[in-house]
Amino acid sequence: MKTNKRYGYLALLVSAGFLAGIPAGCGNARKAEAEDAAHAPTAPVVKVARRSLSNTLEIASEFEPLQEIEVYAKVSGYIKTLYVDWGTHVKKGQILAELEIPELQQQLQQDEAGARRSDQDLSRAREELNRAQSAYTVAHLTYTRLAEVQKSRPELMAQEEVDTAQGKDLEASAGVSSARDAVAASEQGLLAAKAALGKDQAMFAYARITAPFDGVVTKIYAYTGALLPAGTSSNKGDLALCQLSQNDILRLVIPLPERAVADVHVGDTVDIEVSQAKNSFTGKVVRFSDQIDTQTRTMHTEVQVPNTNYLLVPGMYASVKIPLRSALNVLSIPVQAVESTGSSSGAVLLVNASNRVERRDVKLGIQTATEAEVLSGLNENDTVIFGEQNQFKVGELVSPQIVTAPGMN
């Protein structure tokens, strides 16, 4: 009996010690886990959220005039009066300068005198035709009557008289034909004189040099008294009067990358930023070359920008923002949170509910400069690591800290 009591007492002591050790072990585990969390590295994270994305292509370009020409004189002459100077704004048809061409003025006077003389010659020829027609009428009536008398009363009319009347009739008829030819020749002479007069009048009209379109005089090459040669040859050494630029509409020539060709269309509106100007501007895509440059893999694209207030000046640099694709209310994450694994795929490090790192493969849609659309692989409000992924390992315990990615609201 004493032995049984001794064993029972020992069993009671062992059981009591075992029960006392259970809470002590659990406390140590919790303490170790808390210590691990306290020493876990801080991980910058962002939330997967819904946003509207717009993929925009930004290209720098230089403003050019819609058109720019050198204004030459059509006829050679001295500048008599100059109406423009550097920076003068002109309208289409406005006189830029008047030339003094004395020899052309004299030729014009000769042409006018020649036209008057030809007109007088035509009047005389017509009068001669009228006289010849009258003479023919008399001669023809005389011959006709004598011929009838001879037929009815041959004894009363000598054959000689009838022959004489017939000859005068034929002579008068020939005179009419000659007079008609003279009238025709005089008409042609008058037309030639008028053509010469019209030509010299047209040439003399070029003594007034006018603007072919609305524009701005950006250069002056000659001043009052200077001799302007006739700009009728391809000689580049000929002196021009001025340089005229149409600046109320400017153009931007853009080398559109091949990847963006399918997303840009004629008529698309683009935003334009100019660092030297405070105002914002918009332009419109107006034309393409419809051919890819094999050297640069770009396509010549032109954007026209209205400049009615002349706030923009050719030569200024502009940043053109061309919208390519857009998506409304889609899941998105910063591009710094994605490691690209393909053209439309990537991988992210997800921080789960236990603050453990997991790797997720995602499928991507539209990608902007700061954000990427997530088509699959993540859910809204998931937490992903922002920044370099090689700093963390899969399964690692981290201390997440939400950060705001640049360029995101």
C-alpha positions as CSV (number, residue, x, y, z in Angstrom):
1,M,0.0,0.0,0.0
2,K,2.8,2.4,0.8
3,T,4.3,1.7,-2.5
4,N,1.1,2.4,-4.4
5,K,0.7,5.7,-2.6
6,R,4.3,6.6,-3.5
7,Y,3.7,5.9,-7.2
8,G,0.4,7.9,-7.2
9,Y,2.1,10.9,-5.6
10,L,4.9,10.8,-8.3
11,A,2.3,10.6,-11.1
12,L,0.5,13.6,-9.6
13,L,3.7,15.6,-9.6
14,V,4.5,14.7,-13.2
15,S,1.0,15.6,-14.4
16,A,1.1,18.9,-12.6
17,G,4.5,19.7,-14.1
18,F,3.3,18.8,-17.7
19,L,0.2,20.9,-17.4
20,A,2.2,23.8,-16.1
21,G,4.6,23.5,-19.1
22,I,1.8,23.8,-21.9
23,P,1.0,27.5,-21.4
24,A,4.7,28.3,-21.2
25,G,5.4,26.7,-24.6
26,C,2.5,28.6,-26.4
27,G,3.7,31.8,-25.0
28,N,7.1,31.3,-26.3
29,A,5.7,30.6,-29.9
30,R,3.7,33.7,-29.9
31,K,6.6,35.7,-28.6
32,A,8.9,34.3,-31.4
33,E,6.3,35.2,-34.0
34,A,5.9,38.7,-32.7
35,E,9.7,39.1,-32.7
36,D,9.7,37.9,-36.4
37,A,7.1,40.4,-37.3
38,A,9.0,43.2,-35.5
39,H,12.1,42.3,-37.4
40,A,10.3,41.9,-40.8
41,P,11.6,44.2,-43.5
42,T,9.3,47.1,-44.5
43,A,7.8,46.6,-48.0
44,P,6.4,49.6,-49.9
45,V,3.0,48.4,-51.3
46,V,0.2,49.8,-53.4
47,K,-3.4,48.7,-53.8
48,V,-4.9,47.4,-57.0
49,A,-7.6,49.9,-57.9
50,R,-9.9,50.8,-60.7
51,R,-9.0,53.8,-62.8
52,S,-9.6,55.2,-66.3
53,L,-6.4,54.9,-68.4
54,S,-5.4,56.6,-71.6
55,N,-2.4,55.7,-73.6
56,T,-0.8,58.8,-75.0
57,L,2.2,59.2,-77.3
58,E,4.3,62.3,-76.7
59,I,6.6,63.6,-79.4
60,A,8.6,66.8,-79.7
61,S,8.4,68.7,-82.9
62,E,9.0,72.2,-84.3
63,F,6.4,74.6,-85.6
64,E,6.6,75.4,-89.4
65,P,4.6,77.9,-91.4
66,L,1.7,76.4,-93.4
67,Q,3.5,77.7,-96.5
68,E,6.5,79.9,-97.0
69,I,7.7,81.5,-100.3
70,E,10.1,83.9,-101.8
71,V,8.3,86.8,-103.6
72,Y,9.9,87.7,-106.9
73,A,9.1,90.3,-109.5
74,K,7.5,89.1,-112.7
75,V,9.1,91.9,-114.7
76,S,12.4,93.7,-114.2
77,G,12.2,97.2,-112.7
78,Y,13.3,99.5,-110.0
79,I,11.4,99.6,-106.7
80,K,9.5,102.9,-106.8
81,T,7.5,102.4,-103.5
82,L,7.9,99.8,-100.8
83,Y,4.9,99.2,-98.6
84,V,6.2,96.4,-96.3
85,D,9.1,95.7,-93.9
86,W,10.1,92.9,-91.6
87,G,7.2,91.6,-89.6
88,T,4.5,93.3,-91.7
89,H,1.2,91.4,-91.7
90,V,-0.5,91.5,-95.1
91,K,-3.7,90.2,-96.7
92,K,-4.1,88.4,-99.9
93,G,-3.9,90.8,-102.9
94,Q,-2.3,93.6,-100.8
95,I,0.4,95.6,-102.6
96,L,3.8,94.9,-101.3
97,A,5.8,97.2,-103.7
98,E,5.4,99.2,-106.9
99,L,8.1,99.0,-109.6
100,E,9.1,101.7,-112.1
101,I,9.4,100.3,-115.6
102,P,9.6,103.3,-118.1
103,E,10.4,101.2,-121.2
104,L,7.3,99.1,-120.6
105,Q,5.2,102.2,-120.2
106,Q,6.5,103.4,-123.6
107,Q,5.7,100.0,-125.2
108,L,2.3,100.2,-123.7
109,Q,1.7,103.5,-125.4
110,Q,2.9,102.1,-128.7
111,D,0.5,99.2,-128.3
112,E,-2.4,101.5,-127.6
113,A,-1.6,103.6,-130.7
114,G,-1.3,100.4,-132.8
115,A,-4.7,99.2,-131.5
116,R,-6.3,102.5,-132.4
117,R,-4.7,102.5,-135.9
118,S,-5.9,98.9,-136.5
119,D,-9.4,99.9,-135.4
120,Q,-9.4,102.8,-137.9
121,D,-8.1,100.5,-140.7
122,L,-11.0,98.1,-139.9
123,S,-13.4,101.0,-140.2
124,R,-12.0,102.0,-143.6
125,A,-12.1,98.4,-144.8
126,R,-15.7,98.1,-143.8
127,E,-16.6,101.4,-145.6
128,E,-14.8,100.1,-148.7
129,L,-16.8,96.9,-148.5
130,N,-20.0,98.9,-148.4
131,R,-18.9,101.0,-151.4
132,A,-17.9,97.8,-153.3
133,Q,-21.3,96.2,-152.5
134,S,-23.1,99.3,-153.7
135,A,-21.1,99.3,-157.0
136,Y,-21.8,95.6,-157.5
137,T,-25.5,96.1,-156.9
138,V,-25.7,98.8,-159.6
139,A,-23.5,96.9,-162.1
140,H,-25.5,93.7,-161.6
141,L,-28.8,95.4,-162.0
142,T,-27.6,97.1,-165.2
143,Y,-26.3,93.9,-166.7
144,T,-29.5,92.0,-165.7
145,R,-31.8,94.5,-167.4
146,L,-29.7,94.7,-170.6
147,A,-29.6,90.9,-170.8
148,E,-33.4,90.8,-170.5
149,V,-34.0,93.5,-173.2
150,Q,-31.6,91.6,-175.5
151,K,-33.6,88.4,-175.1
152,S,-37.0,90.1,-175.7
153,R,-35.9,92.8,-178.3
154,P,-32.6,91.7,-179.8
155,E,-32.8,94.5,-182.4
156,L,-32.8,97.2,-179.7
157,M,-29.6,96.1,-177.9
158,A,-26.2,95.7,-179.3
159,Q,-24.2,92.7,-178.1
160,E,-21.3,95.0,-177.3
161,E,-23.3,96.9,-174.7
162,V,-24.4,93.7,-173.0
163,D,-20.8,92.4,-172.9
164,T,-19.6,95.6,-171.4
165,A,-22.3,95.5,-168.7
166,Q,-21.4,91.9,-167.9
167,G,-17.7,92.8,-167.5
168,K,-18.6,95.6,-165.1
169,D,-20.8,93.2,-163.1
170,L,-18.0,90.7,-162.8
171,E,-15.5,93.5,-161.9
172,A,-17.8,94.8,-159.2
173,S,-18.3,91.2,-157.8
174,A,-14.5,90.8,-157.6
175,G,-14.3,94.2,-155.8
176,V,-16.7,93.0,-153.2
177,S,-14.7,89.8,-152.6
178,S,-11.5,91.9,-152.3
179,A,-13.2,94.3,-149.8
180,R,-14.3,91.4,-147.7
181,D,-10.8,90.0,-147.6
182,A,-9.6,93.5,-146.6
183,V,-12.1,93.6,-143.8
184,A,-11.1,90.2,-142.6
185,A,-7.4,91.2,-142.6
186,S,-8.2,94.4,-140.7
187,E,-10.1,92.4,-138.1
188,Q,-7.1,90.0,-137.6
189,G,-4.8,93.0,-137.4
190,L,-7.0,94.6,-134.7
191,L,-7.1,91.3,-132.8
192,A,-3.3,91.1,-132.9
193,A,-2.9,94.7,-131.8
194,K,-5.3,94.2,-128.9
195,A,-3.5,90.9,-127.9
196,A,-0.2,92.8,-127.9
197,L,-1.8,95.6,-125.9
198,G,-3.4,93.1,-123.5
199,K,-0.1,91.3,-123.0
200,D,1.8,94.5,-122.2
201,Q,-1.0,95.6,-119.9
202,A,-0.8,92.3,-118.0
203,M,3.0,92.7,-117.8
204,F,2.7,96.3,-116.6
205,A,0.2,95.1,-114.0
206,Y,3.1,93.1,-112.5
207,A,4.7,96.4,-111.7
208,R,2.5,96.2,-108.6
209,I,3.8,93.2,-106.6
210,T,1.0,91.8,-104.5
211,A,0.7,89.1,-101.7
212,P,-0.5,85.7,-103.0
213,F,-2.0,84.8,-99.5
214,D,-2.5,86.2,-96.0
215,G,0.9,86.1,-94.2
216,V,3.8,87.8,-92.5
217,V,6.8,89.3,-94.2
218,T,9.6,87.4,-92.4
219,K,12.5,88.8,-94.5
220,I,13.2,91.8,-96.8
221,Y,15.8,91.4,-99.4
222,A,15.5,94.7,-101.4
223,Y,14.5,98.3,-100.6
224,T,13.4,101.4,-102.5
225,G,15.6,102.1,-105.5
226,A,16.9,98.5,-105.9
227,L,16.6,96.8,-109.2
228,L,14.6,93.6,-109.1
229,P,15.3,91.2,-112.0
230,A,12.4,89.3,-113.6
231,G,12.0,86.1,-111.7
232,T,11.2,84.0,-114.8
233,S,14.1,81.6,-114.7
234,S,15.3,78.9,-112.3
235,N,18.4,81.0,-111.4
236,K,18.6,80.9,-107.6
237,G,20.8,84.0,-107.7
238,D,17.8,86.2,-108.8
239,L,17.0,88.8,-106.1
240,A,13.7,88.4,-104.4
241,L,11.7,91.2,-102.8
242,C,10.8,89.4,-99.6
243,Q,10.0,86.2,-97.9
244,L,6.3,85.6,-97.0
245,S,5.1,83.1,-94.5
246,Q,1.5,82.0,-93.7
247,N,1.6,81.9,-89.9
248,D,-2.1,82.1,-89.1
249,I,-2.0,78.3,-89.4
250,L,1.1,76.4,-88.4
251,R,2.1,72.8,-89.0
252,L,3.9,70.2,-87.0
253,V,5.7,67.4,-88.8
254,I,5.7,64.3,-86.6
255,P,7.7,61.1,-87.1
256,L,4.9,58.7,-86.0
257,P,6.3,55.4,-84.7
258,E,5.2,52.3,-86.6
259,R,3.5,50.8,-83.5
260,A,1.2,53.9,-83.3
261,V,0.2,54.1,-86.9
262,A,-3.0,52.0,-86.5
263,D,-4.2,54.1,-83.6
264,V,-3.9,57.6,-85.2
265,H,-6.4,58.8,-87.8
266,V,-7.0,61.9,-89.9
267,G,-9.1,64.4,-88.0
268,D,-7.9,63.3,-84.5
269,T,-7.5,66.1,-82.0
270,V,-4.2,66.4,-80.2
271,D,-3.0,68.4,-77.2
272,I,0.0,70.6,-77.7
273,E,2.3,72.1,-75.0
274,V,4.7,75.0,-75.7
275,S,7.1,75.8,-73.0
276,Q,7.5,79.4,-74.2
277,A,3.7,80.1,-74.2
278,K,1.4,80.2,-71.2
279,N,-1.7,79.1,-73.2
280,S,-2.6,75.6,-74.1
281,F,-3.2,74.7,-77.7
282,T,-4.9,72.0,-79.7
283,G,-4.3,70.8,-83.2
284,K,-5.7,68.3,-85.7
285,V,-4.1,65.5,-87.6
286,V,-4.6,66.5,-91.3
287,R,-2.5,64.1,-93.4
288,F,-0.1,61.2,-93.5
289,S,2.5,60.1,-96.0
290,D,0.9,56.6,-96.0
291,Q,4.3,55.1,-96.1
292,I,6.7,53.9,-93.4
293,D,10.3,55.1,-93.6
294,T,12.3,52.0,-93.7
295,Q,15.3,53.7,-92.1
296,T,13.5,55.1,-89.0
297,R,10.4,52.9,-89.0
298,T,8.2,56.0,-88.7
299,M,5.6,57.7,-90.9
300,H,5.5,61.3,-91.9
301,T,2.4,62.8,-90.1
302,E,1.3,66.5,-90.1
303,V,-0.7,68.3,-87.5
304,Q,-2.2,71.8,-88.2
305,V,-2.5,74.3,-85.3
306,P,-4.7,77.4,-85.6
307,N,-2.7,80.5,-84.8
308,T,-5.2,83.4,-85.4
309,N,-3.7,85.5,-82.6
310,Y,-0.1,84.8,-83.7
311,L,0.9,83.7,-80.2
312,L,3.0,81.0,-81.8
313,V,6.0,81.6,-84.0
314,P,7.6,79.2,-86.5
315,G,10.7,77.6,-85.0
316,M,9.2,77.1,-81.5
317,Y,9.4,73.6,-80.1
318,A,6.2,71.9,-79.0
319,S,5.3,68.7,-77.2
320,V,2.5,66.9,-79.0
321,K,0.4,64.5,-77.0
322,I,-1.4,62.0,-79.3
323,P,-4.1,59.8,-77.7
324,L,-3.8,56.2,-78.8
325,R,-6.1,54.0,-76.7
326,S,-8.2,54.4,-73.6
327,A,-10.1,52.2,-71.1
328,L,-12.6,53.3,-68.5
329,N,-12.8,52.0,-64.9
330,V,-10.3,49.1,-65.3
331,L,-8.1,47.4,-62.7
332,S,-4.6,49.0,-62.8
333,I,-1.3,49.0,-60.9
334,P,1.8,51.2,-61.2
335,V,4.2,50.0,-63.8
336,Q,6.9,50.0,-61.1
337,A,5.0,47.1,-59.5
338,V,5.2,44.9,-62.5
339,E,8.1,42.8,-63.8
340,S,7.6,42.4,-67.5
341,T,7.7,38.9,-68.9
342,G,6.4,39.6,-72.3
343,S,4.6,42.2,-74.5
344,S,1.3,41.8,-72.6
345,S,2.3,39.8,-69.5
346,G,4.2,40.3,-66.3
347,A,4.7,39.2,-62.7
348,V,4.0,40.9,-59.4
349,L,4.8,40.2,-55.7
350,L,1.5,40.0,-53.8
351,V,1.4,40.5,-50.0
352,N,-1.3,38.2,-48.7
353,A,-3.4,38.5,-45.5
354,S,-0.6,36.9,-43.5
355,N,1.9,39.5,-44.8
356,R,3.7,36.8,-46.7
357,V,5.1,37.5,-50.2
358,E,3.5,35.6,-53.1
359,R,4.4,35.7,-56.8
360,R,1.5,36.2,-59.2
361,D,1.5,36.1,-63.0
362,V,-0.7,38.8,-64.6
363,K,-2.0,39.6,-68.0
364,L,-1.7,43.3,-69.0
365,G,-3.7,45.5,-71.3
366,I,-3.2,49.2,-71.9
367,Q,0.1,50.5,-70.5
368,T,0.7,54.2,-70.0
369,A,3.9,55.9,-68.7
370,T,2.9,55.3,-65.1
371,E,0.2,52.6,-65.0
372,A,-0.7,49.3,-66.5
373,E,-4.1,47.7,-67.0
374,V,-4.5,44.3,-65.3
375,L,-6.7,41.9,-67.3
376,S,-6.2,38.9,-65.0
377,G,-4.2,37.6,-62.0
378,L,-5.2,40.2,-59.4
379,N,-8.4,41.4,-57.7
380,E,-9.4,44.9,-56.6
381,N,-7.8,46.0,-53.3
382,D,-5.1,43.4,-53.6
383,T,-1.8,44.6,-52.2
384,V,1.4,44.4,-54.3
385,I,4.9,45.4,-53.7
386,F,6.0,48.6,-55.4
387,G,9.6,48.9,-56.7
388,E,12.4,46.4,-57.1
389,Q,11.1,42.8,-56.7
390,N,14.6,41.3,-56.2
391,Q,14.7,42.7,-52.7
392,F,12.1,40.3,-51.5
393,K,11.7,36.5,-51.6
394,V,8.6,34.4,-52.1
395,G,7.2,33.3,-48.7
396,E,9.1,36.1,-46.8
397,L,7.3,37.9,-44.0
398,V,7.2,41.6,-44.6
399,S,5.8,44.7,-42.9
400,P,3.7,46.4,-45.7
401,Q,3.6,50.1,-45.9
402,I,1.2,51.7,-48.4
403,V,2.9,54.3,-50.6
404,T,1.6,56.7,-53.3
405,A,3.1,56.0,-56.7
406,P,4.3,59.0,-58.7
407,G,1.7,60.2,-61.3
408,M,-1.2,58.4,-59.6
409,N,-4.0,60.0,-57.6
